[in-house]
Amino acid sequence: MLIRSVEKFLREQDIPATKFGRLAASDPRFVLDLRMGREPRGFMAARVLSFMEGYRAGKEAAHGE
């Protein structure tokens, strides 16, 4: 489930849910909606997963320099 991945990401990266929603989905209520049972379509789920991977990769690259 996407919500589990998102919740784990929020804890790992210490990002507020609204900021994550704005950055990943252009929707500050995105995480709240997921928590309320929203199931995003394939494209949006892929977009969010891609955002999380890119964010982690960027953070790792910044720490590696």
VMD Tcl script that builds the backbone (N, CA, C; Angstrom):
set m [mol new atoms 195]
animate dup $m
set s [atomselect $m all]
$s set {name element resname resid chain x y z} {
  {N N MET 1 A 0.830 -1.198 0.000}
  {CA C MET 1 A 0.000 0.000 0.000}
  {C C MET 1 A 0.867 1.253 0.000}
  {N N LEU 2 A 0.446 2.230 -0.761}
  {CA C LEU 2 A 1.198 3.473 -0.887}
  {C C LEU 2 A 1.291 4.210 0.441}
  {N N ILE 3 A 0.228 4.206 1.221}
  {CA C ILE 3 A 0.232 4.949 2.481}
  {C C ILE 3 A 1.342 4.477 3.415}
  {N N ARG 4 A 1.614 3.196 3.449}
  {CA C ARG 4 A 2.687 2.689 4.308}
  {C C ARG 4 A 4.037 3.232 3.871}
  {N N SER 5 A 4.285 3.236 2.570}
  {CA C SER 5 A 5.538 3.776 2.041}
  {C C SER 5 A 5.661 5.264 2.339}
  {N N VAL 6 A 4.567 5.982 2.181}
  {CA C VAL 6 A 4.576 7.424 2.433}
  {C C VAL 6 A 4.816 7.704 3.909}
  {N N GLU 7 A 4.120 7.006 4.796}
  {CA C GLU 7 A 4.298 7.225 6.235}
  {C C GLU 7 A 5.737 6.930 6.659}
  {N N LYS 8 A 6.313 5.861 6.134}
  {CA C LYS 8 A 7.706 5.526 6.442}
  {C C LYS 8 A 8.638 6.637 5.949}
  {N N PHE 9 A 8.399 7.122 4.739}
  {CA C PHE 9 A 9.204 8.194 4.169}
  {C C PHE 9 A 9.113 9.452 5.027}
  {N N LEU 10 A 7.913 9.802 5.460}
  {CA C LEU 10 A 7.730 10.993 6.287}
  {C C LEU 10 A 8.532 10.895 7.582}
  {N N ARG 11 A 8.525 9.719 8.199}
  {CA C ARG 11 A 9.293 9.523 9.437}
  {C C ARG 11 A 10.797 9.587 9.166}
  {N N GLU 12 A 11.248 8.882 8.122}
  {CA C GLU 12 A 12.677 8.844 7.797}
  {C C GLU 12 A 13.231 10.228 7.482}
  {N N GLN 13 A 12.494 10.985 6.698}
  {CA C GLN 13 A 12.989 12.268 6.209}
  {C C GLN 13 A 12.555 13.449 7.072}
  {N N ASP 14 A 11.709 13.196 8.049}
  {CA C ASP 14 A 11.204 14.231 8.953}
  {C C ASP 14 A 10.583 15.399 8.172}
  {N N ILE 15 A 9.655 15.049 7.298}
  {CA C ILE 15 A 8.964 16.026 6.465}
  {C C ILE 15 A 7.501 16.087 6.896}
  {N N PRO 16 A 6.961 17.294 7.055}
  {CA C PRO 16 A 5.527 17.401 7.358}
  {C C PRO 16 A 4.681 16.851 6.208}
  {N N ALA 17 A 3.557 16.289 6.541}
  {CA C ALA 17 A 2.684 15.670 5.535}
  {C C ALA 17 A 2.235 16.671 4.478}
  {N N THR 18 A 1.934 17.904 4.879}
  {CA C THR 18 A 1.466 18.887 3.900}
  {C C THR 18 A 2.573 19.284 2.931}
  {N N LYS 19 A 3.787 19.405 3.427}
  {CA C LYS 19 A 4.907 19.736 2.538}
  {C C LYS 19 A 5.148 18.599 1.544}
  {N N PHE 20 A 5.106 17.378 2.044}
  {CA C PHE 20 A 5.266 16.229 1.160}
  {C C PHE 20 A 4.200 16.237 0.078}
  {N N GLY 21 A 2.970 16.470 0.462}
  {CA C GLY 21 A 1.878 16.490 -0.503}
  {C C GLY 21 A 2.075 17.543 -1.572}
  {N N ARG 22 A 2.523 18.729 -1.158}
  {CA C ARG 22 A 2.766 19.797 -2.131}
  {C C ARG 22 A 3.879 19.416 -3.098}
  {N N LEU 23 A 4.957 18.859 -2.574}
  {CA C LEU 23 A 6.110 18.525 -3.409}
  {C C LEU 23 A 5.853 17.319 -4.306}
  {N N ALA 24 A 5.244 16.293 -3.766}
  {CA C ALA 24 A 5.097 15.032 -4.492}
  {C C ALA 24 A 3.869 14.990 -5.395}
  {N N ALA 25 A 2.800 15.653 -4.988}
  {CA C ALA 25 A 1.543 15.512 -5.714}
  {C C ALA 25 A 0.863 16.845 -6.029}
  {N N SER 26 A 1.517 17.943 -5.692}
  {CA C SER 26 A 0.918 19.277 -5.863}
  {C C SER 26 A -0.415 19.385 -5.128}
  {N N ASP 27 A -0.513 18.703 -3.990}
  {CA C ASP 27 A -1.753 18.675 -3.213}
  {C C ASP 27 A -1.402 18.570 -1.731}
  {N N PRO 28 A -1.512 19.679 -0.985}
  {CA C PRO 28 A -1.141 19.623 0.436}
  {C C PRO 28 A -2.000 18.666 1.259}
  {N N ARG 29 A -3.169 18.294 0.768}
  {CA C ARG 29 A -4.047 17.360 1.487}
  {C C ARG 29 A -3.822 15.910 1.075}
  {N N PHE 30 A -2.859 15.660 0.225}
  {CA C PHE 30 A -2.648 14.324 -0.335}
  {C C PHE 30 A -2.487 13.259 0.755}
  {N N VAL 31 A -1.620 13.487 1.706}
  {CA C VAL 31 A -1.371 12.480 2.753}
  {C C VAL 31 A -2.610 12.314 3.630}
  {N N LEU 32 A -3.264 13.407 3.968}
  {CA C LEU 32 A -4.494 13.311 4.761}
  {C C LEU 32 A -5.529 12.471 4.015}
  {N N ASP 33 A -5.653 12.720 2.722}
  {CA C ASP 33 A -6.602 11.946 1.924}
  {C C ASP 33 A -6.216 10.462 1.890}
  {N N LEU 34 A -4.926 10.169 1.794}
  {CA C LEU 34 A -4.480 8.772 1.841}
  {C C LEU 34 A -4.862 8.139 3.174}
  {N N ARG 35 A -4.652 8.889 4.232}
  {CA C ARG 35 A -4.988 8.389 5.574}
  {C C ARG 35 A -6.490 8.138 5.718}
  {N N MET 36 A -7.282 8.869 4.957}
  {CA C MET 36 A -8.738 8.716 5.003}
  {C C MET 36 A -9.226 7.652 4.020}
  {N N GLY 37 A -8.307 6.981 3.338}
  {CA C GLY 37 A -8.702 5.893 2.467}
  {C C GLY 37 A -8.575 6.141 0.975}
  {N N ARG 38 A -8.097 7.309 0.587}
  {CA C ARG 38 A -7.936 7.597 -0.844}
  {C C ARG 38 A -6.966 6.616 -1.471}
  {N N GLU 39 A -7.324 6.112 -2.620}
  {CA C GLU 39 A -6.458 5.227 -3.398}
  {C C GLU 39 A -6.127 5.925 -4.715}
  {N N PRO 40 A -4.926 6.475 -4.836}
  {CA C PRO 40 A -4.590 7.177 -6.067}
  {C C PRO 40 A -4.465 6.218 -7.251}
  {N N ARG 41 A -4.713 6.762 -8.426}
  {CA C ARG 41 A -4.584 5.963 -9.641}
  {C C ARG 41 A -3.119 5.674 -9.904}
  {N N GLY 42 A -2.882 4.776 -10.838}
  {CA C GLY 42 A -1.532 4.308 -11.131}
  {C C GLY 42 A -0.528 5.400 -11.409}
  {N N PHE 43 A -0.921 6.391 -12.217}
  {CA C PHE 43 A 0.011 7.460 -12.557}
  {C C PHE 43 A 0.435 8.237 -11.320}
  {N N MET 44 A -0.519 8.590 -10.475}
  {CA C MET 44 A -0.198 9.383 -9.279}
  {C C MET 44 A 0.639 8.566 -8.302}
  {N N ALA 45 A 0.322 7.298 -8.142}
  {CA C ALA 45 A 1.109 6.438 -7.255}
  {C C ALA 45 A 2.547 6.348 -7.768}
  {N N ALA 46 A 2.719 6.177 -9.068}
  {CA C ALA 46 A 4.061 6.104 -9.658}
  {C C ALA 46 A 4.795 7.425 -9.476}
  {N N ARG 47 A 4.080 8.532 -9.624}
  {CA C ARG 47 A 4.685 9.855 -9.459}
  {C C ARG 47 A 5.196 10.040 -8.032}
  {N N VAL 48 A 4.399 9.631 -7.060}
  {CA C VAL 48 A 4.772 9.784 -5.654}
  {C C VAL 48 A 5.964 8.886 -5.312}
  {N N LEU 49 A 5.924 7.643 -5.775}
  {CA C LEU 49 A 7.046 6.730 -5.526}
  {C C LEU 49 A 8.324 7.257 -6.170}
  {N N SER 50 A 8.211 7.784 -7.364}
  {CA C SER 50 A 9.361 8.356 -8.058}
  {C C SER 50 A 9.907 9.557 -7.295}
  {N N PHE 51 A 9.013 10.388 -6.766}
  {CA C PHE 51 A 9.448 11.532 -5.969}
  {C C PHE 51 A 10.257 11.078 -4.758}
  {N N MET 52 A 9.749 10.053 -4.063}
  {CA C MET 52 A 10.441 9.576 -2.863}
  {C C MET 52 A 11.829 9.031 -3.214}
  {N N GLU 53 A 11.928 8.267 -4.292}
  {CA C GLU 53 A 13.224 7.733 -4.713}
  {C C GLU 53 A 14.187 8.856 -5.064}
  {N N GLY 54 A 13.700 9.832 -5.820}
  {CA C GLY 54 A 14.542 10.960 -6.205}
  {C C GLY 54 A 14.971 11.796 -5.017}
  {N N TYR 55 A 14.086 11.988 -4.068}
  {CA C TYR 55 A 14.403 12.766 -2.875}
  {C C TYR 55 A 15.496 12.082 -2.066}
  {N N ARG 56 A 15.348 10.781 -1.885}
  {CA C ARG 56 A 16.369 10.025 -1.152}
  {C C ARG 56 A 17.708 10.062 -1.884}
  {N N ALA 57 A 17.681 9.861 -3.198}
  {CA C ALA 57 A 18.911 9.872 -3.984}
  {C C ALA 57 A 19.589 11.237 -3.908}
  {N N GLY 58 A 18.819 12.298 -3.987}
  {CA C GLY 58 A 19.370 13.640 -3.900}
  {C C GLY 58 A 19.981 13.915 -2.543}
  {N N LYS 59 A 19.333 13.434 -1.509}
  {CA C LYS 59 A 19.842 13.643 -0.154}
  {C C LYS 59 A 21.130 12.855 0.061}
  {N N GLU 60 A 21.168 11.626 -0.461}
  {CA C GLU 60 A 22.379 10.797 -0.347}
  {C C GLU 60 A 23.524 11.428 -1.116}
  {N N ALA 61 A 23.247 11.956 -2.302}
  {CA C ALA 61 A 24.284 12.588 -3.118}
  {C C ALA 61 A 24.815 13.841 -2.416}
  {N N ALA 62 A 23.938 14.582 -1.771}
  {CA C ALA 62 A 24.361 15.786 -1.074}
  {C C ALA 62 A 25.247 15.458 0.123}
  {N N HIS 63 A 24.967 14.361 0.793}
  {CA C HIS 63 A 25.774 13.957 1.941}
  {C C HIS 63 A 27.084 13.304 1.509}
  {N N GLY 64 A 27.116 12.769 0.318}
  {CA C GLY 64 A 28.313 12.085 -0.177}
  {C C GLY 64 A 29.373 13.031 -0.704}
  {N N GLU 65 A 28.989 14.272 -0.987}
  {CA C GLU 65 A 29.939 15.232 -1.546}
  {C C GLU 65 A 30.773 15.864 -0.476}
}
mol reanalyze $m
mol bondsrecalc $m
mol representation Tube
mol addrep $m
